[in-house]
Amino acid sequence: MPDITGGMSDEIDTGVAFQAELGQFGAVGRVVYDPRPGDQSCWDWSGDSP
């Protein structure tokens, strides 16, 4: 997972999407990660997006 520690907290509190070459939608898609409930220091994959 890319390093997002330099991001602004209000931009990443609800989740982030990264471009992905191997996701459900191929090279034009994104993978989405959300903060883990109860442990905001851990992030979990939550799906793919076009």
PDB file of N, CA, C and O in Angstrom:
ATOM      1  N   MET A   1       0.847  -1.168   0.000  1.00  0.00           N
ATOM      2  CA  MET A   1       0.000   0.000   0.000  1.00  0.00           C
ATOM      3  C   MET A   1       0.895   1.234   0.000  1.00  0.00           C
ATOM      4  O   MET A   1       1.899   1.269   0.712  1.00  0.00           O
ATOM      5  N   PRO A   2       0.548   2.229  -0.778  1.00  0.00           N
ATOM      6  CA  PRO A   2       1.334   3.456  -0.798  1.00  0.00           C
ATOM      7  C   PRO A   2       1.294   4.177   0.544  1.00  0.00           C
ATOM      8  O   PRO A   2       0.354   4.012   1.321  1.00  0.00           O
ATOM      9  N   ASP A   3       2.312   4.969   0.805  1.00  0.00           N
ATOM     10  CA  ASP A   3       2.399   5.752   2.031  1.00  0.00           C
ATOM     11  C   ASP A   3       1.501   6.973   1.923  1.00  0.00           C
ATOM     12  O   ASP A   3       1.679   7.796   1.025  1.00  0.00           O
ATOM     13  N   ILE A   4       0.541   7.097   2.827  1.00  0.00           N
ATOM     14  CA  ILE A   4      -0.357   8.255   2.822  1.00  0.00           C
ATOM     15  C   ILE A   4      -0.169   9.098   4.072  1.00  0.00           C
ATOM     16  O   ILE A   4      -0.997   9.961   4.364  1.00  0.00           O
ATOM     17  N   THR A   5       0.911   8.860   4.816  1.00  0.00           N
ATOM     18  CA  THR A   5       1.112   9.565   6.072  1.00  0.00           C
ATOM     19  C   THR A   5       1.284  11.066   5.886  1.00  0.00           C
ATOM     20  O   THR A   5       1.072  11.827   6.830  1.00  0.00           O
ATOM     21  N   GLY A   6       1.662  11.508   4.699  1.00  0.00           N
ATOM     22  CA  GLY A   6       1.813  12.933   4.460  1.00  0.00           C
ATOM     23  C   GLY A   6       0.520  13.616   4.067  1.00  0.00           C
ATOM     24  O   GLY A   6       0.492  14.839   3.927  1.00  0.00           O
ATOM     25  N   GLY A   7      -0.560  12.856   3.884  1.00  0.00           N
ATOM     26  CA  GLY A   7      -1.834  13.438   3.483  1.00  0.00           C
ATOM     27  C   GLY A   7      -2.490  14.198   4.607  1.00  0.00           C
ATOM     28  O   GLY A   7      -2.191  13.975   5.780  1.00  0.00           O
ATOM     29  N   MET A   8      -3.384  15.095   4.250  1.00  0.00           N
ATOM     30  CA  MET A   8      -4.107  15.848   5.259  1.00  0.00           C
ATOM     31  C   MET A   8      -5.170  14.953   5.865  1.00  0.00           C
ATOM     32  O   MET A   8      -5.879  14.251   5.144  1.00  0.00           O
ATOM     33  N   SER A   9      -5.287  14.972   7.195  1.00  0.00           N
ATOM     34  CA  SER A   9      -6.178  14.044   7.877  1.00  0.00           C
ATOM     35  C   SER A   9      -7.628  14.173   7.414  1.00  0.00           C
ATOM     36  O   SER A   9      -8.326  13.163   7.323  1.00  0.00           O
ATOM     37  N   ASP A  10      -8.102  15.386   7.120  1.00  0.00           N
ATOM     38  CA  ASP A  10      -9.489  15.529   6.678  1.00  0.00           C
ATOM     39  C   ASP A  10      -9.696  14.946   5.290  1.00  0.00           C
ATOM     40  O   ASP A  10     -10.834  14.696   4.893  1.00  0.00           O
ATOM     41  N   GLU A  11      -8.619  14.724   4.542  1.00  0.00           N
ATOM     42  CA  GLU A  11      -8.736  14.129   3.213  1.00  0.00           C
ATOM     43  C   GLU A  11      -8.742  12.606   3.265  1.00  0.00           C
ATOM     44  O   GLU A  11      -9.236  11.961   2.340  1.00  0.00           O
ATOM     45  N   ILE A  12      -8.198  12.019   4.336  1.00  0.00           N
ATOM     46  CA  ILE A  12      -8.071  10.558   4.375  1.00  0.00           C
ATOM     47  C   ILE A  12      -8.857   9.910   5.504  1.00  0.00           C
ATOM     48  O   ILE A  12      -8.801   8.689   5.654  1.00  0.00           O
ATOM     49  N   ASP A  13      -9.591  10.683   6.305  1.00  0.00           N
ATOM     50  CA  ASP A  13     -10.344  10.115   7.424  1.00  0.00           C
ATOM     51  C   ASP A  13     -11.406   9.127   6.989  1.00  0.00           C
ATOM     52  O   ASP A  13     -11.727   8.203   7.735  1.00  0.00           O
ATOM     53  N   THR A  14     -11.958   9.301   5.797  1.00  0.00           N
ATOM     54  CA  THR A  14     -13.056   8.446   5.364  1.00  0.00           C
ATOM     55  C   THR A  14     -12.627   7.373   4.384  1.00  0.00           C
ATOM     56  O   THR A  14     -13.446   6.536   4.006  1.00  0.00           O
ATOM     57  N   GLY A  15     -11.363   7.366   3.955  1.00  0.00           N
ATOM     58  CA  GLY A  15     -10.877   6.351   3.032  1.00  0.00           C
ATOM     59  C   GLY A  15     -10.125   6.961   1.874  1.00  0.00           C
ATOM     60  O   GLY A  15     -10.167   8.170   1.644  1.00  0.00           O
ATOM     61  N   VAL A  16      -9.433   6.097   1.146  1.00  0.00           N
ATOM     62  CA  VAL A  16      -8.655   6.538  -0.006  1.00  0.00           C
ATOM     63  C   VAL A  16      -8.833   5.558  -1.154  1.00  0.00           C
ATOM     64  O   VAL A  16      -9.148   4.388  -0.936  1.00  0.00           O
ATOM     65  N   ALA A  17      -8.630   6.036  -2.378  1.00  0.00           N
ATOM     66  CA  ALA A  17      -8.697   5.194  -3.567  1.00  0.00           C
ATOM     67  C   ALA A  17      -7.398   5.365  -4.346  1.00  0.00           C
ATOM     68  O   ALA A  17      -6.955   6.487  -4.594  1.00  0.00           O
ATOM     69  N   PHE A  18      -6.796   4.247  -4.728  1.00  0.00           N
ATOM     70  CA  PHE A  18      -5.553   4.253  -5.483  1.00  0.00           C
ATOM     71  C   PHE A  18      -5.779   3.636  -6.852  1.00  0.00           C
ATOM     72  O   PHE A  18      -6.562   2.696  -6.984  1.00  0.00           O
ATOM     73  N   GLN A  19      -5.102   4.153  -7.876  1.00  0.00           N
ATOM     74  CA  GLN A  19      -5.181   3.530  -9.192  1.00  0.00           C
ATOM     75  C   GLN A  19      -4.613   2.122  -9.097  1.00  0.00           C
ATOM     76  O   GLN A  19      -3.640   1.873  -8.387  1.00  0.00           O
ATOM     77  N   ALA A  20      -5.238   1.209  -9.825  1.00  0.00           N
ATOM     78  CA  ALA A  20      -4.802  -0.184  -9.784  1.00  0.00           C
ATOM     79  C   ALA A  20      -4.739  -0.760 -11.186  1.00  0.00           C
ATOM     80  O   ALA A  20      -5.609  -0.491 -12.013  1.00  0.00           O
ATOM     81  N   GLU A  21      -3.719  -1.546 -11.451  1.00  0.00           N
ATOM     82  CA  GLU A  21      -3.606  -2.221 -12.737  1.00  0.00           C
ATOM     83  C   GLU A  21      -4.241  -3.603 -12.699  1.00  0.00           C
ATOM     84  O   GLU A  21      -4.603  -4.144 -13.745  1.00  0.00           O
ATOM     85  N   LEU A  22      -4.381  -4.177 -11.524  1.00  0.00           N
ATOM     86  CA  LEU A  22      -4.856  -5.553 -11.410  1.00  0.00           C
ATOM     87  C   LEU A  22      -6.162  -5.678 -10.652  1.00  0.00           C
ATOM     88  O   LEU A  22      -6.454  -6.751 -10.124  1.00  0.00           O
ATOM     89  N   GLY A  23      -6.956  -4.624 -10.578  1.00  0.00           N
ATOM     90  CA  GLY A  23      -8.239  -4.695  -9.897  1.00  0.00           C
ATOM     91  C   GLY A  23      -9.327  -5.228 -10.820  1.00  0.00           C
ATOM     92  O   GLY A  23      -9.064  -5.603 -11.962  1.00  0.00           O
ATOM     93  N   GLN A  24     -10.521  -5.254 -10.319  1.00  0.00           N
ATOM     94  CA  GLN A  24     -11.681  -5.741 -11.064  1.00  0.00           C
ATOM     95  C   GLN A  24     -11.895  -4.988 -12.373  1.00  0.00           C
ATOM     96  O   GLN A  24     -12.392  -5.562 -13.342  1.00  0.00           O
ATOM     97  N   PHE A  25     -11.523  -3.704 -12.410  1.00  0.00           N
ATOM     98  CA  PHE A  25     -11.773  -2.879 -13.581  1.00  0.00           C
ATOM     99  C   PHE A  25     -10.522  -2.629 -14.412  1.00  0.00           C
ATOM    100  O   PHE A  25     -10.515  -1.746 -15.271  1.00  0.00           O
ATOM    101  N   GLY A  26      -9.466  -3.395 -14.167  1.00  0.00           N
ATOM    102  CA  GLY A  26      -8.238  -3.271 -14.942  1.00  0.00           C
ATOM    103  C   GLY A  26      -7.495  -1.984 -14.642  1.00  0.00           C
ATOM    104  O   GLY A  26      -7.644  -1.403 -13.568  1.00  0.00           O
ATOM    105  N   ALA A  27      -6.686  -1.541 -15.607  1.00  0.00           N
ATOM    106  CA  ALA A  27      -5.809  -0.389 -15.402  1.00  0.00           C
ATOM    107  C   ALA A  27      -6.560   0.925 -15.206  1.00  0.00           C
ATOM    108  O   ALA A  27      -5.964   1.901 -14.749  1.00  0.00           O
ATOM    109  N   VAL A  28      -7.835   0.979 -15.535  1.00  0.00           N
ATOM    110  CA  VAL A  28      -8.593   2.219 -15.361  1.00  0.00           C
ATOM    111  C   VAL A  28      -9.312   2.260 -14.016  1.00  0.00           C
ATOM    112  O   VAL A  28      -9.942   3.264 -13.684  1.00  0.00           O
ATOM    113  N   GLY A  29      -9.227   1.195 -13.252  1.00  0.00           N
ATOM    114  CA  GLY A  29      -9.942   1.116 -11.982  1.00  0.00           C
ATOM    115  C   GLY A  29      -9.135   1.596 -10.797  1.00  0.00           C
ATOM    116  O   GLY A  29      -7.971   1.979 -10.920  1.00  0.00           O
ATOM    117  N   ARG A  30      -9.779   1.564  -9.652  1.00  0.00           N
ATOM    118  CA  ARG A  30      -9.150   1.963  -8.391  1.00  0.00           C
ATOM    119  C   ARG A  30      -9.467   0.918  -7.324  1.00  0.00           C
ATOM    120  O   ARG A  30     -10.490   0.235  -7.381  1.00  0.00           O
ATOM    121  N   VAL A  31      -8.573   0.813  -6.361  1.00  0.00           N
ATOM    122  CA  VAL A  31      -8.830  -0.004  -5.177  1.00  0.00           C
ATOM    123  C   VAL A  31      -9.100   0.963  -4.033  1.00  0.00           C
ATOM    124  O   VAL A  31      -8.452   2.004  -3.927  1.00  0.00           O
ATOM    125  N   VAL A  32     -10.044   0.622  -3.187  1.00  0.00           N
ATOM    126  CA  VAL A  32     -10.494   1.519  -2.131  1.00  0.00           C
ATOM    127  C   VAL A  32     -10.140   0.910  -0.771  1.00  0.00           C
ATOM    128  O   VAL A  32     -10.404  -0.265  -0.516  1.00  0.00           O
ATOM    129  N   TYR A  33      -9.541   1.727   0.093  1.00  0.00           N
ATOM    130  CA  TYR A  33      -9.198   1.329   1.454  1.00  0.00           C
ATOM    131  C   TYR A  33      -9.874   2.270   2.435  1.00  0.00           C
ATOM    132  O   TYR A  33      -9.942   3.478   2.206  1.00  0.00           O
ATOM    133  N   ASP A  34     -10.375   1.708   3.531  1.00  0.00           N
ATOM    134  CA  ASP A  34     -11.023   2.488   4.580  1.00  0.00           C
ATOM    135  C   ASP A  34     -10.333   2.221   5.909  1.00  0.00           C
ATOM    136  O   ASP A  34      -9.795   1.134   6.121  1.00  0.00           O
ATOM    137  N   PRO A  35     -10.344   3.216   6.818  1.00  0.00           N
ATOM    138  CA  PRO A  35      -9.780   2.986   8.145  1.00  0.00           C
ATOM    139  C   PRO A  35     -10.564   1.885   8.862  1.00  0.00           C
ATOM    140  O   PRO A  35     -11.785   1.794   8.737  1.00  0.00           O
ATOM    141  N   ARG A  36      -9.852   1.062   9.604  1.00  0.00           N
ATOM    142  CA  ARG A  36     -10.483  -0.036  10.342  1.00  0.00           C
ATOM    143  C   ARG A  36     -11.254   0.531  11.532  1.00  0.00           C
ATOM    144  O   ARG A  36     -10.704   1.319  12.301  1.00  0.00           O
ATOM    145  N   PRO A  37     -12.524   0.142  11.696  1.00  0.00           N
ATOM    146  CA  PRO A  37     -13.291   0.609  12.854  1.00  0.00           C
ATOM    147  C   PRO A  37     -12.593   0.195  14.156  1.00  0.00           C
ATOM    148  O   PRO A  37     -12.229  -0.968  14.333  1.00  0.00           O
ATOM    149  N   GLY A  38     -12.416   1.142  15.044  1.00  0.00           N
ATOM    150  CA  GLY A  38     -11.784   0.864  16.317  1.00  0.00           C
ATOM    151  C   GLY A  38     -10.266   0.957  16.302  1.00  0.00           C
ATOM    152  O   GLY A  38      -9.647   0.963  17.366  1.00  0.00           O
ATOM    153  N   ASP A  39      -9.643   1.032  15.113  1.00  0.00           N
ATOM    154  CA  ASP A  39      -8.196   1.163  15.013  1.00  0.00           C
ATOM    155  C   ASP A  39      -7.869   1.950  13.757  1.00  0.00           C
ATOM    156  O   ASP A  39      -7.565   1.370  12.715  1.00  0.00           O
ATOM    157  N   GLN A  40      -7.931   3.255  13.853  1.00  0.00           N
ATOM    158  CA  GLN A  40      -7.728   4.133  12.708  1.00  0.00           C
ATOM    159  C   GLN A  40      -6.321   4.072  12.133  1.00  0.00           C
ATOM    160  O   GLN A  40      -6.069   4.635  11.067  1.00  0.00           O
ATOM    161  N   SER A  41      -5.390   3.392  12.824  1.00  0.00           N
ATOM    162  CA  SER A  41      -4.034   3.282  12.300  1.00  0.00           C
ATOM    163  C   SER A  41      -3.909   2.135  11.296  1.00  0.00           C
ATOM    164  O   SER A  41      -2.895   2.025  10.606  1.00  0.00           O
ATOM    165  N   CYS A  42      -4.931   1.281  11.211  1.00  0.00           N
ATOM    166  CA  CYS A  42      -4.942   0.170  10.245  1.00  0.00           C
ATOM    167  C   CYS A  42      -5.988   0.438   9.179  1.00  0.00           C
ATOM    168  O   CYS A  42      -7.056   0.983   9.458  1.00  0.00           O
ATOM    169  N   TRP A  43      -5.665   0.047   7.954  1.00  0.00           N
ATOM    170  CA  TRP A  43      -6.563   0.257   6.831  1.00  0.00           C
ATOM    171  C   TRP A  43      -6.877  -1.088   6.184  1.00  0.00           C
ATOM    172  O   TRP A  43      -6.003  -1.949   6.076  1.00  0.00           O
ATOM    173  N   ASP A  44      -8.114  -1.266   5.760  1.00  0.00           N
ATOM    174  CA  ASP A  44      -8.549  -2.503   5.116  1.00  0.00           C
ATOM    175  C   ASP A  44      -9.091  -2.221   3.728  1.00  0.00           C
ATOM    176  O   ASP A  44      -9.720  -1.191   3.487  1.00  0.00           O
ATOM    177  N   TRP A  45      -8.835  -3.157   2.813  1.00  0.00           N
ATOM    178  CA  TRP A  45      -9.391  -3.067   1.464  1.00  0.00           C
ATOM    179  C   TRP A  45     -10.902  -3.163   1.597  1.00  0.00           C
ATOM    180  O   TRP A  45     -11.409  -4.011   2.331  1.00  0.00           O
ATOM    181  N   SER A  46     -11.624  -2.298   0.890  1.00  0.00           N
ATOM    182  CA  SER A  46     -13.082  -2.352   0.959  1.00  0.00           C
ATOM    183  C   SER A  46     -13.733  -2.581  -0.404  1.00  0.00           C
ATOM    184  O   SER A  46     -14.954  -2.717  -0.485  1.00  0.00           O
ATOM    185  N   GLY A  47     -12.942  -2.625  -1.467  1.00  0.00           N
ATOM    186  CA  GLY A  47     -13.516  -2.928  -2.776  1.00  0.00           C
ATOM    187  C   GLY A  47     -12.774  -2.272  -3.918  1.00  0.00           C
ATOM    188  O   GLY A  47     -11.786  -1.563  -3.725  1.00  0.00           O
ATOM    189  N   ASP A  48     -13.278  -2.529  -5.114  1.00  0.00           N
ATOM    190  CA  ASP A  48     -12.745  -1.925  -6.325  1.00  0.00           C
ATOM    191  C   ASP A  48     -13.787  -0.953  -6.879  1.00  0.00           C
ATOM    192  O   ASP A  48     -14.987  -1.114  -6.656  1.00  0.00           O
ATOM    193  N   SER A  49     -13.309   0.049  -7.599  1.00  0.00           N
ATOM    194  CA  SER A  49     -14.192   1.058  -8.157  1.00  0.00           C
ATOM    195  C   SER A  49     -13.755   1.368  -9.592  1.00  0.00           C
ATOM    196  O   SER A  49     -12.560   1.359  -9.889  1.00  0.00           O
ATOM    197  N   PRO A  50     -14.709   1.641 -10.479  1.00  0.00           N
ATOM    198  CA  PRO A  50     -14.308   1.997 -11.850  1.00  0.00           C
ATOM    199  C   PRO A  50     -13.626   3.349 -11.926  1.00  0.00           C
ATOM    200  O   PRO A  50     -13.234   3.782 -13.010  1.00  0.00           O
TER     201      PRO A  50
END
